[in-house]
Amino acid sequence: MITTLEKVKRLEVYLSINNADSVLDKSISKLLVREQMRMKQLISRLQQQLAQFEQQYHLSSQDFYARYSQGEMGDDMDFIEWASTVEMITNAQHRLILLGDVT
């Protein structure tokens, strides 16, 4: 079974040899825009979760994460989830940057 990455690599080789037609170009652009929207929606949902933690513990996520990373916050389940949410936002933001501006 061919992986998605292998398919993309094949498409890259194909496009380097042949000019892309407008249908293929539009299809790729739509896929990129769709993935950008998905990342933006994910970030929005995760930011809502951060806001709940910040309100509950009266601490910004930035301050929390710095203290958590230094081992100052303990291992309560809420803190583990809060730290994971901070990391998930960071990862989603990096993926969004990788997708770039496709418009």
Secondary structure in CASP SS format (residue, H / E / C, confidence):
PFRMAT SS
TARGET T0000
AUTHOR 0000-0000-0000
METHOD secondary structure of the structure
MODEL  1
M C 1.00
I C 1.00
T C 1.00
T H 1.00
L H 1.00
E H 1.00
K H 1.00
V H 1.00
K H 1.00
R H 1.00
L H 1.00
E H 1.00
V H 1.00
Y H 1.00
L H 1.00
S H 1.00
I H 1.00
N C 1.00
N C 1.00
A C 1.00
D C 1.00
S H 1.00
V H 1.00
L H 1.00
D H 1.00
K H 1.00
S H 1.00
I H 1.00
S H 1.00
K H 1.00
L H 1.00
L H 1.00
V H 1.00
R H 1.00
E H 1.00
Q H 1.00
M H 1.00
R H 1.00
M H 1.00
K H 1.00
Q H 1.00
L H 1.00
I H 1.00
S H 1.00
R H 1.00
L H 1.00
Q H 1.00
Q H 1.00
Q H 1.00
L H 1.00
A H 1.00
Q H 1.00
F H 1.00
E H 1.00
Q H 1.00
Q H 1.00
Y H 1.00
H C 1.00
L C 1.00
S C 1.00
S H 1.00
Q H 1.00
D H 1.00
F H 1.00
Y H 1.00
A H 1.00
R H 1.00
Y H 1.00
S H 1.00
Q C 1.00
G C 1.00
E C 1.00
M C 1.00
G C 1.00
D C 1.00
D C 1.00
M H 1.00
D H 1.00
F H 1.00
I H 1.00
E H 1.00
W H 1.00
A H 1.00
S H 1.00
T H 1.00
V H 1.00
E H 1.00
M H 1.00
I H 1.00
T H 1.00
N H 1.00
A H 1.00
Q H 1.00
H H 1.00
R H 1.00
L H 1.00
I H 1.00
L H 1.00
L H 1.00
G C 1.00
D C 1.00
V C 1.00
T C 1.00
END
